């Protein structure tokens, strides 16, 4: 994915549905780290499976094992 594609996806970080914001944030972590971590941390507080998934994405990022958008 090039930067134009990433910017198009970044619009979804503001989407009304948490699931959409979460997935966009997971895929854009390397490109928009600060903004995506903020989205994921907010969603990670949700007690549902969606919150768990956000927690796991953050964990993988912090461990250095996240690989959804390699350079």
N, CA, C and O atoms as CSV, one atom per row, in Angstrom:
chain,resi,resn,atom,element,x,y,z
A,1,UNK,N,N,0.851,-1.165,0.000
A,1,UNK,CA,C,0.000,0.000,0.000
A,1,UNK,C,C,0.899,1.232,0.000
A,1,UNK,O,O,1.872,1.290,0.752
A,2,UNK,N,N,0.585,2.198,-0.824
A,2,UNK,CA,C,1.366,3.432,-0.847
A,2,UNK,C,C,0.734,4.457,0.095
A,2,UNK,O,O,-0.312,4.199,0.691
A,3,UNK,N,N,1.372,5.614,0.222
A,3,UNK,CA,C,0.878,6.622,1.158
A,3,UNK,C,C,-0.489,7.166,0.778
A,3,UNK,O,O,-1.259,7.541,1.663
A,4,UNK,N,N,-0.813,7.222,-0.495
A,4,UNK,CA,C,-2.151,7.676,-0.897
A,4,UNK,C,C,-3.211,6.700,-0.387
A,4,UNK,O,O,-4.279,7.118,0.061
A,5,UNK,N,N,-2.923,5.428,-0.453
A,5,UNK,CA,C,-3.830,4.417,0.070
A,5,UNK,C,C,-3.936,4.500,1.589
A,5,UNK,O,O,-5.017,4.330,2.153
A,6,UNK,N,N,-2.818,4.761,2.241
A,6,UNK,CA,C,-2.826,4.899,3.701
A,6,UNK,C,C,-3.639,6.117,4.125
A,6,UNK,O,O,-4.399,6.054,5.091
A,7,UNK,N,N,-3.481,7.211,3.415
A,7,UNK,CA,C,-4.251,8.416,3.728
A,7,UNK,C,C,-5.748,8.180,3.514
A,7,UNK,O,O,-6.570,8.674,4.286
A,8,UNK,N,N,-6.096,7.445,2.492
A,8,UNK,CA,C,-7.508,7.121,2.261
A,8,UNK,C,C,-8.044,6.275,3.400
A,8,UNK,O,O,-9.177,6.474,3.837
A,9,UNK,N,N,-7.259,5.348,3.879
A,9,UNK,CA,C,-7.662,4.498,4.997
A,9,UNK,C,C,-7.713,5.297,6.305
A,9,UNK,O,O,-8.533,5.003,7.175
A,10,UNK,N,N,-6.864,6.283,6.446
A,10,UNK,CA,C,-6.794,7.080,7.674
A,10,UNK,C,C,-8.102,7.808,7.976
A,10,UNK,O,O,-8.388,8.106,9.135
A,11,UNK,N,N,-8.881,8.091,6.969
A,11,UNK,CA,C,-10.190,8.724,7.180
A,11,UNK,C,C,-11.042,7.861,8.106
A,11,UNK,O,O,-11.857,8.379,8.869
A,12,UNK,N,N,-10.853,6.558,8.037
A,12,UNK,CA,C,-11.654,5.630,8.832
A,12,UNK,C,C,-11.297,5.650,10.318
A,12,UNK,O,O,-12.004,5.049,11.126
A,13,UNK,N,N,-10.221,6.324,10.686
A,13,UNK,CA,C,-9.882,6.462,12.102
A,13,UNK,C,C,-10.909,7.315,12.839
A,13,UNK,O,O,-10.952,7.322,14.070
A,14,UNK,N,N,-11.733,8.029,12.084
A,14,UNK,CA,C,-12.781,8.879,12.663
A,14,UNK,C,C,-14.174,8.280,12.470
A,14,UNK,O,O,-15.169,8.939,12.770
A,15,UNK,N,N,-14.260,7.077,11.989
A,15,UNK,CA,C,-15.551,6.447,11.680
A,15,UNK,C,C,-16.398,6.297,12.938
A,15,UNK,O,O,-15.861,6.181,14.040
A,16,UNK,N,N,-17.702,6.297,12.782
A,16,UNK,CA,C,-18.608,6.196,13.929
A,16,UNK,C,C,-18.583,4.828,14.608
A,16,UNK,O,O,-18.878,4.736,15.799
A,17,UNK,N,N,-18.245,3.786,13.893
A,17,UNK,CA,C,-18.237,2.440,14.457
A,17,UNK,C,C,-16.842,2.073,14.970
A,17,UNK,O,O,-15.844,2.239,14.269
A,18,UNK,N,N,-16.794,1.572,16.203
A,18,UNK,CA,C,-15.517,1.193,16.818
A,18,UNK,C,C,-14.779,0.139,16.014
A,18,UNK,O,O,-13.558,0.210,15.877
A,19,UNK,N,N,-15.496,-0.831,15.482
A,19,UNK,CA,C,-14.862,-1.917,14.723
A,19,UNK,C,C,-14.083,-1.352,13.532
A,19,UNK,O,O,-12.966,-1.786,13.252
A,20,UNK,N,N,-14.672,-0.396,12.847
A,20,UNK,CA,C,-14.022,0.206,11.677
A,20,UNK,C,C,-12.791,0.995,12.121
A,20,UNK,O,O,-11.723,0.873,11.521
A,21,UNK,N,N,-12.939,1.801,13.167
A,21,UNK,CA,C,-11.796,2.571,13.678
A,21,UNK,C,C,-10.665,1.650,14.122
A,21,UNK,O,O,-9.492,1.916,13.859
A,22,UNK,N,N,-11.030,0.571,14.794
A,22,UNK,CA,C,-10.032,-0.368,15.296
A,22,UNK,C,C,-9.241,-1.016,14.166
A,22,UNK,O,O,-8.012,-1.078,14.219
A,23,UNK,N,N,-9.928,-1.489,13.166
A,23,UNK,CA,C,-9.233,-2.147,12.055
A,23,UNK,C,C,-8.333,-1.171,11.304
A,23,UNK,O,O,-7.208,-1.512,10.940
A,24,UNK,N,N,-8.830,0.039,11.074
A,24,UNK,CA,C,-8.002,1.046,10.401
A,24,UNK,C,C,-6.759,1.331,11.237
A,24,UNK,O,O,-5.655,1.418,10.699
A,25,UNK,N,N,-6.932,1.477,12.552
A,25,UNK,CA,C,-5.799,1.763,13.432
A,25,UNK,C,C,-4.785,0.623,13.428
A,25,UNK,O,O,-3.579,0.865,13.430
A,26,UNK,N,N,-5.260,-0.595,13.422
A,26,UNK,CA,C,-4.346,-1.749,13.387
A,26,UNK,C,C,-3.487,-1.738,12.124
A,26,UNK,O,O,-2.287,-2.011,12.181
A,27,UNK,N,N,-4.093,-1.428,11.005
A,27,UNK,CA,C,-3.353,-1.463,9.747
A,27,UNK,C,C,-2.466,-0.237,9.531
A,27,UNK,O,O,-1.530,-0.290,8.734
A,28,UNK,N,N,-2.745,0.856,10.222
A,28,UNK,CA,C,-1.997,2.098,10.000
A,28,UNK,C,C,-1.001,2.421,11.119
A,28,UNK,O,O,-0.462,3.527,11.155
A,29,UNK,N,N,-0.752,1.490,12.016
A,29,UNK,CA,C,0.120,1.768,13.159
A,29,UNK,C,C,1.497,2.316,12.776
A,29,UNK,O,O,1.972,3.270,13.393
A,30,UNK,N,N,2.118,1.748,11.808
A,30,UNK,CA,C,3.456,2.226,11.415
A,30,UNK,C,C,3.389,3.612,10.790
A,30,UNK,O,O,4.301,4.420,10.966
A,31,UNK,N,N,2.334,3.883,10.074
A,31,UNK,CA,C,2.194,5.135,9.324
A,31,UNK,C,C,1.742,6.296,10.208
A,31,UNK,O,O,2.259,7.404,10.067
A,32,UNK,N,N,0.808,6.075,11.097
A,32,UNK,CA,C,0.263,7.116,11.978
A,32,UNK,C,C,0.244,6.598,13.415
A,32,UNK,O,O,-0.813,6.467,14.032
A,33,UNK,N,N,1.421,6.311,13.923
A,33,UNK,CA,C,1.561,5.632,15.204
A,33,UNK,C,C,0.811,6.324,16.340
A,33,UNK,O,O,0.001,5.686,17.013
A,34,UNK,N,N,1.058,7.585,16.565
A,34,UNK,CA,C,0.463,8.294,17.698
A,34,UNK,C,C,-1.066,8.280,17.627
A,34,UNK,O,O,-1.735,7.956,18.608
A,35,UNK,N,N,-1.603,8.628,16.476
A,35,UNK,CA,C,-3.055,8.670,16.302
A,35,UNK,C,C,-3.679,7.282,16.447
A,35,UNK,O,O,-4.729,7.135,17.072
A,36,UNK,N,N,-3.046,6.284,15.880
A,36,UNK,CA,C,-3.585,4.923,15.936
A,36,UNK,C,C,-3.532,4.343,17.342
A,36,UNK,O,O,-4.471,3.674,17.774
A,37,UNK,N,N,-2.451,4.593,18.052
A,37,UNK,CA,C,-2.383,4.100,19.427
A,37,UNK,C,C,-3.456,4.747,20.296
A,37,UNK,O,O,-4.016,4.094,21.177
A,38,UNK,N,N,-3.746,6.020,20.058
A,38,UNK,CA,C,-4.804,6.699,20.816
A,38,UNK,C,C,-6.151,6.025,20.549
A,38,UNK,O,O,-6.922,5.786,21.478
A,39,UNK,N,N,-6.432,5.720,19.290
A,39,UNK,CA,C,-7.683,5.042,18.936
A,39,UNK,C,C,-7.727,3.667,19.588
A,39,UNK,O,O,-8.735,3.300,20.191
A,40,UNK,N,N,-6.660,2.916,19.476
A,40,UNK,CA,C,-6.625,1.565,20.027
A,40,UNK,C,C,-6.722,1.556,21.549
A,40,UNK,O,O,-7.383,0.688,22.119
A,41,UNK,N,N,-6.079,2.497,22.205
A,41,UNK,CA,C,-6.146,2.552,23.670
A,41,UNK,C,C,-7.559,2.870,24.148
A,41,UNK,O,O,-8.017,2.329,25.154
A,42,UNK,N,N,-8.235,3.735,23.434
A,42,UNK,CA,C,-9.627,4.034,23.781
A,42,UNK,C,C,-10.493,2.784,23.634
A,42,UNK,O,O,-11.282,2.461,24.522
A,43,UNK,N,N,-10.346,2.095,22.527
A,43,UNK,CA,C,-11.151,0.900,22.262
A,43,UNK,C,C,-10.757,-0.239,23.200
A,43,UNK,O,O,-11.601,-1.057,23.566
A,44,UNK,N,N,-9.495,-0.300,23.590
A,44,UNK,CA,C,-9.014,-1.363,24.480
A,44,UNK,C,C,-9.720,-1.353,25.833
A,44,UNK,O,O,-9.710,-2.361,26.539
A,45,UNK,N,N,-10.320,-0.251,26.195
A,45,UNK,CA,C,-11.053,-0.160,27.461
A,45,UNK,C,C,-12.415,-0.844,27.391
A,45,UNK,O,O,-13.033,-1.097,28.425
A,46,UNK,N,N,-12.882,-1.143,26.195
A,46,UNK,CA,C,-14.173,-1.812,26.004
A,46,UNK,C,C,-14.050,-3.249,26.524
A,46,UNK,O,O,-13.089,-3.938,26.183
A,47,UNK,N,N,-14.999,-3.714,27.341
A,47,UNK,CA,C,-14.894,-5.071,27.897
A,47,UNK,C,C,-15.249,-6.188,26.905
A,47,UNK,O,O,-15.217,-7.363,27.273
A,48,UNK,N,N,-15.578,-5.850,25.684
A,48,UNK,CA,C,-15.959,-6.852,24.684
A,48,UNK,C,C,-14.732,-7.431,23.988
A,48,UNK,O,O,-13.595,-7.058,24.279
A,49,UNK,N,N,-14.987,-8.343,23.070
A,49,UNK,CA,C,-13.914,-8.944,22.266
A,49,UNK,C,C,-13.185,-7.866,21.456
A,49,UNK,O,O,-11.992,-7.997,21.183
A,50,UNK,N,N,-13.887,-6.819,21.077
A,50,UNK,CA,C,-13.262,-5.731,20.332
A,50,UNK,C,C,-12.168,-5.075,21.178
A,50,UNK,O,O,-11.091,-4.762,20.670
A,51,UNK,N,N,-12.445,-4.869,22.456
A,51,UNK,CA,C,-11.439,-4.308,23.356
A,51,UNK,C,C,-10.238,-5.224,23.495
A,51,UNK,O,O,-9.096,-4.765,23.522
A,52,UNK,N,N,-10.499,-6.524,23.582
A,52,UNK,CA,C,-9.414,-7.503,23.668
A,52,UNK,C,C,-8.548,-7.462,22.409
A,52,UNK,O,O,-7.320,-7.497,22.493
A,53,UNK,N,N,-9.185,-7.389,21.257
A,53,UNK,CA,C,-8.438,-7.337,19.996
A,53,UNK,C,C,-7.558,-6.090,19.937
A,53,UNK,O,O,-6.420,-6.156,19.471
A,54,UNK,N,N,-8.075,-4.963,20.404
A,54,UNK,CA,C,-7.283,-3.728,20.422
A,54,UNK,C,C,-6.094,-3.891,21.363
A,54,UNK,O,O,-4.986,-3.460,21.045
A,55,UNK,N,N,-6.319,-4.508,22.515
A,55,UNK,CA,C,-5.232,-4.758,23.457
A,55,UNK,C,C,-4.141,-5.613,22.826
A,55,UNK,O,O,-2.952,-5.348,23.006
A,56,UNK,N,N,-4.549,-6.631,22.089
A,56,UNK,CA,C,-3.589,-7.523,21.441
A,56,UNK,C,C,-2.790,-6.804,20.358
A,56,UNK,O,O,-1.593,-7.041,20.197
A,57,UNK,N,N,-3.454,-5.934,19.626
A,57,UNK,CA,C,-2.753,-5.159,18.592
A,57,UNK,C,C,-1.699,-4.263,19.236
A,57,UNK,O,O,-0.566,-4.191,18.760
A,58,UNK,N,N,-2.071,-3.585,20.312
A,58,UNK,CA,C,-1.121,-2.737,21.040
A,58,UNK,C,C,0.042,-3.584,21.566
A,58,UNK,O,O,1.204,-3.193,21.446
A,59,UNK,N,N,-0.268,-4.720,22.135
A,59,UNK,CA,C,0.766,-5.614,22.681
A,59,UNK,C,C,1.754,-6.021,21.594
A,59,UNK,O,O,2.967,-5.961,21.799
A,60,UNK,N,N,1.243,-6.431,20.446
A,60,UNK,CA,C,2.126,-6.856,19.344
A,60,UNK,C,C,2.996,-5.698,18.866
A,60,UNK,O,O,4.166,-5.892,18.535
A,61,UNK,N,N,2.430,-4.504,18.831
A,61,UNK,CA,C,3.187,-3.319,18.422
A,61,UNK,C,C,4.341,-3.079,19.409
A,61,UNK,O,O,5.487,-2.874,19.008
A,62,UNK,N,N,4.014,-3.110,20.695
A,62,UNK,CA,C,5.020,-2.843,21.723
A,62,UNK,C,C,6.088,-3.928,21.780
A,62,UNK,O,O,7.238,-3.646,22.114
A,63,UNK,N,N,5.723,-5.161,21.458
A,63,UNK,CA,C,6.691,-6.277,21.426
A,63,UNK,C,C,7.594,-6.224,20.192
A,63,UNK,O,O,8.667,-6.827,20.165
A,64,UNK,N,N,7.142,-5.497,19.183
A,64,UNK,CA,C,7.896,-5.438,17.935
A,64,UNK,C,C,7.554,-6.583,16.988
A,64,UNK,O,O,8.290,-6.843,16.036
A,65,UNK,N,N,6.446,-7.263,17.243
A,65,UNK,CA,C,6.055,-8.385,16.380
A,65,UNK,C,C,4.912,-8.032,15.423
A,65,UNK,O,O,4.488,-8.878,14.636
A,66,UNK,N,N,4.415,-6.810,15.480
A,66,UNK,CA,C,3.347,-6.341,14.597
A,66,UNK,C,C,3.871,-6.281,13.173
A,66,UNK,O,O,4.955,-5.745,12.942
A,67,UNK,N,N,3.117,-6.827,12.199
A,67,UNK,CA,C,3.620,-6.877,10.816
A,67,UNK,C,C,2.516,-6.686,9.773
A,67,UNK,O,O,2.567,-7.308,8.713
A,68,UNK,N,N,1.521,-5.839,10.051
A,68,UNK,CA,C,0.414,-5.703,9.104
A,68,UNK,C,C,0.731,-4.816,7.911
A,68,UNK,O,O,0.087,-4.941,6.870
A,69,UNK,N,N,1.716,-3.914,8.036
A,69,UNK,CA,C,2.064,-3.016,6.935
A,69,UNK,C,C,3.580,-2.865,6.900
A,69,UNK,O,O,4.105,-1.828,7.305
A,70,UNK,N,N,4.290,-3.885,6.423
A,70,UNK,CA,C,5.758,-3.811,6.422
A,70,UNK,C,C,6.278,-2.688,5.541
A,70,UNK,O,O,5.655,-2.307,4.550
A,71,UNK,N,N,7.425,-2.176,5.925
A,71,UNK,CA,C,8.046,-1.091,5.155
A,71,UNK,C,C,8.470,-1.580,3.795
A,71,UNK,O,O,9.012,-0.809,3.003
